[in-house]
Amino acid sequence: VRIAVLGAGVVGSNLGRLWLEHGHDVTFGARDPESDKVKALRQAAGSGLRVDGIAEACEPAEVVVLAVPFAAAPDTLNAAGDLSGKVLVDCTNPLEADLSGLTVGQTTSAAEQVAGWAPGARVVKAFNTIGAQHYANPRFGDQVADAFICGDEGEAKALAGRLAEDLGFEVVDAGSLAAARLLEPLALLWIRMAYVEGAGSNIAFKLLRK
Ligand SMILES: NC(=O)c1ccc[n+]([C@@H]2O[C@H](COP(=O)([O-])OP(=O)(O)OC[C@H]3O[C@@H](n4cnc5c(N)ncnc54)[C@H](OP(=O)(O)O)[C@@H]3O)[C@@H](O)[C@H]2O)c1
């Protein structure tokens, strides 16, 4: 799959590096392709990894991954240009700066706002409900963490789901994009449990069935 990853932070660099290892064609779209962070990433990932400007990375991509702070999403999507028809995987969480809450929610979500800023893109919410340190290995003992995804289009969700399965996740389809109103608070629960309530960051959510 031809993937553009917007944001070379913890989320973007992990996802991009792992998908590259799984044989996908990954280009990072960076606001500054010559920054020290981007240079370090390029060195760590080896020669297969490409970094370009945001619009240049998105243009040929089938899947665009949004991995920037939510507050930077409008500018980043503006720089991305026309994403209509592309699968846009939204990893953002609209966190308050002190992690005490969400800046949007209940009647909308970051994902729905992202969809509004990228008209025609096929938005899927994914990878937001677990710390990025687990993307490389979502196995917890004999259990596998779930990747909760949601979106309005089945084919787009199936593609995002396959990208999550490549990393070893089990995928749970939580429904339409409006379900992001519930998945984003779930991320806040993860953060609160991990870093405030003392559970530590080696935790993950799993849907049980019987
Ligand atoms: N960290 C996690 O475990 C985790 C897990 C799930 C979801 N998320 C969500 O995923 C998104 C990315 O998180 P992250 O932890 O990867 O963040 P991060 O490490 O801080 O990286 C943010 C990336 O966004 C880029 N960026 C573009 N415009 C920016 C701006 N105006 N201000 C700041 N950065 C800007 C940065 O570029 P430069 O390199 O040029 O600074 C950097 O590459 C966030 O929405 C976060 O809530 C995080």
The ligand as an SDF file (V2000), in Angstrom:
LIG
                    3D

 48 52  0  0  0  0  0  0  0  0999 V2000
    1.9740    9.3050   21.6870 N   0  0  0  0  0  0  0  0  0  0  0  0
    1.0430    8.3570   21.7440 C   0  0  0  0  0  0  0  0  0  0  0  0
    1.2330    7.3010   22.3640 O   0  0  0  0  0  0  0  0  0  0  0  0
   -0.2510    8.5450   20.9810 C   0  0  0  0  0  0  0  0  0  0  0  0
   -1.0780    7.4330   20.8450 C   0  0  0  0  0  0  0  0  0  0  0  0
   -2.2500    7.5560   20.1100 C   0  0  0  0  0  0  0  0  0  0  0  0
   -2.5780    8.7760   19.5310 C   0  0  0  0  0  0  0  0  0  0  0  0
   -1.7560    9.8550   19.7020 N   0  0  0  0  0  0  0  0  0  0  0  0
   -2.1310   11.1080   19.0030 C   0  0  0  0  0  0  0  0  0  0  0  0
   -1.3890   11.1050   17.7790 O   0  0  0  0  0  0  0  0  0  0  0  0
   -0.9970   12.4240   17.4360 C   0  0  0  0  0  0  0  0  0  0  0  0
    0.5250   12.4890   17.3350 C   0  0  0  0  0  0  0  0  0  0  0  0
    1.0660   12.2040   18.6100 O   0  0  0  0  0  0  0  0  0  0  0  0
    2.6250   12.0280   18.8580 P   0  0  0  0  0  0  0  0  0  0  0  0
    2.7630   11.5090   20.2370 O   0  0  0  0  0  0  0  0  0  0  0  0
    3.2360   11.3030   17.7330 O   0  0  0  0  0  0  0  0  0  0  0  0
    3.0990   13.5590   18.8420 O   0  0  0  0  0  0  0  0  0  0  0  0
    4.5900   14.1250   18.7290 P   0  0  0  0  0  0  0  0  0  0  0  0
    5.5700   13.0570   19.0860 O   0  0  0  0  0  0  0  0  0  0  0  0
    4.5950   15.3940   19.5000 O   0  0  0  0  0  0  0  0  0  0  0  0
    4.7520   14.4400   17.1700 O   0  0  0  0  0  0  0  0  0  0  0  0
    3.9580   15.3850   16.5510 C   0  0  0  0  0  0  0  0  0  0  0  0
    4.3130   15.4860   15.0880 C   0  0  0  0  0  0  0  0  0  0  0  0
    3.4490   16.4450   14.5000 O   0  0  0  0  0  0  0  0  0  0  0  0
    4.2200   17.3710   13.7690 C   0  0  0  0  0  0  0  0  0  0  0  0
    3.5900   18.6860   13.7310 N   0  0  0  0  0  0  0  0  0  0  0  0
    3.0990   19.2790   12.6390 C   0  0  0  0  0  0  0  0  0  0  0  0
    2.5900   20.4630   12.9130 N   0  0  0  0  0  0  0  0  0  0  0  0
    2.7770   20.6750   14.2180 C   0  0  0  0  0  0  0  0  0  0  0  0
    2.4760   21.7450   15.1000 C   0  0  0  0  0  0  0  0  0  0  0  0
    1.8390   22.8570   14.6840 N   0  0  0  0  0  0  0  0  0  0  0  0
    2.8010   21.6260   16.3980 N   0  0  0  0  0  0  0  0  0  0  0  0
    3.4380   20.5200   16.8340 C   0  0  0  0  0  0  0  0  0  0  0  0
    3.7540   19.4690   16.0540 N   0  0  0  0  0  0  0  0  0  0  0  0
    3.4230   19.5450   14.7470 C   0  0  0  0  0  0  0  0  0  0  0  0
    5.5590   17.3930   14.4390 C   0  0  0  0  0  0  0  0  0  0  0  0
    6.4640   17.8640   13.4650 O   0  0  0  0  0  0  0  0  0  0  0  0
    7.9590   18.3720   13.8040 P   0  0  0  0  0  0  0  0  0  0  0  0
    8.7670   17.1050   13.7750 O   0  0  0  0  0  0  0  0  0  0  0  0
    8.2420   19.2890   12.6590 O   0  0  0  0  0  0  0  0  0  0  0  0
    7.9300   19.0080   15.1490 O   0  0  0  0  0  0  0  0  0  0  0  0
    5.7370   15.9470   14.8170 C   0  0  0  0  0  0  0  0  0  0  0  0
    6.2610   15.2220   13.7270 O   0  0  0  0  0  0  0  0  0  0  0  0
   -1.5720   13.3320   18.5110 C   0  0  0  0  0  0  0  0  0  0  0  0
   -2.8040   13.8430   18.0680 O   0  0  0  0  0  0  0  0  0  0  0  0
   -1.7490   12.3990   19.7060 C   0  0  0  0  0  0  0  0  0  0  0  0
   -2.7840   12.8380   20.5610 O   0  0  0  0  0  0  0  0  0  0  0  0
   -0.5950    9.7600   20.4140 C   0  0  0  0  0  0  0  0  0  0  0  0
  1  2  1  0
  2  3  2  0
  2  4  1  0
  4  5  1  0
  4 48  2  0
  5  6  2  0
  6  7  1  0
  7  8  2  0
  8  9  1  0
  8 48  1  0
  9 10  1  0
  9 46  1  0
 10 11  1  0
 11 12  1  0
 11 44  1  0
 12 13  1  0
 13 14  1  0
 14 15  2  0
 14 16  1  0
 14 17  1  0
 17 18  1  0
 18 19  2  0
 18 20  1  0
 18 21  1  0
 21 22  1  0
 22 23  1  0
 23 24  1  0
 23 42  1  0
 24 25  1  0
 25 26  1  0
 25 36  1  0
 26 27  1  0
 26 35  1  0
 27 28  2  0
 28 29  1  0
 29 30  1  0
 29 35  2  0
 30 31  1  0
 30 32  2  0
 32 33  1  0
 33 34  2  0
 34 35  1  0
 36 37  1  0
 36 42  1  0
 37 38  1  0
 38 39  2  0
 38 40  1  0
 38 41  1  0
 42 43  1  0
 44 45  1  0
 44 46  1  0
 46 47  1  0
M  CHG  2   8   1  16  -1
M  END
$$$$
